[in-house]
Amino acid sequence: THVSGIIAATRNNGMGIDGIADNVRIMVVRAVPDGDERDKDVANAIIYAVDNGAKVINMSFGKYWTPNKDYVDAAIKYAQSKDVLLVHAAGNDGKNKDVEDSYPTRKLNNKEVAPNWIEVGASSSSKSSKTLIADFSNYGATSVDFFAPGVDIYSTVPDYSYENASGTSMASPAVAGVAAMIRSYFPELTAVQVREVLMATTTKYNKKVVAPNGEKLKMTELCITGGFVNAANAVNYLLEKK
């Protein structure tokens, strides 16, 4: 519920929060039982969502062991063949994904790379380089695309209430919401093109930041783009191209 609200809570009704996208519908798919997600469940959930009309799939889960990776890889390729964008939370263990990846991953068969995949780390609202990157967020200069807000995110919870929550599970739907908004207003774009637009329009941060491992690093050492998702930049970029 918290993740869904970040994407699609009713806007401009004077209640709680405004979701990022105002022209979307949420398809809730419970892929993960209590405990670790099973690879076949993850694969079946992706396939189910694709077959039932999803254009953007948010995945706020991850693990470090994948006994049936081939099933998940096949589902990711199926989503690609149907022009569906996959947005995945990088994980909350403060690890370098270039060294130790989490699953599911866009690396298929350990050689192909799914082009319809966005990997998202978590940032805070802080203006300080010391706390700009969430200390729990996974990162990776070649494995995480960019960062999005994931600390103390206020959103919907059951029983008509609202709460703060933190995690890359909050950052991922922030990006999924932006992607859904773009796919809604620019339907001619493919999933791969939406990713390319978001990658090209991130807000860069040129100072060094304190990484989750405690080191002072450049943003380009923490993610591919060296920046943060920016919905306004993405929309303006597309309007200028029109």
Disulfide bonds with the S-S distance in Angstrom:
none
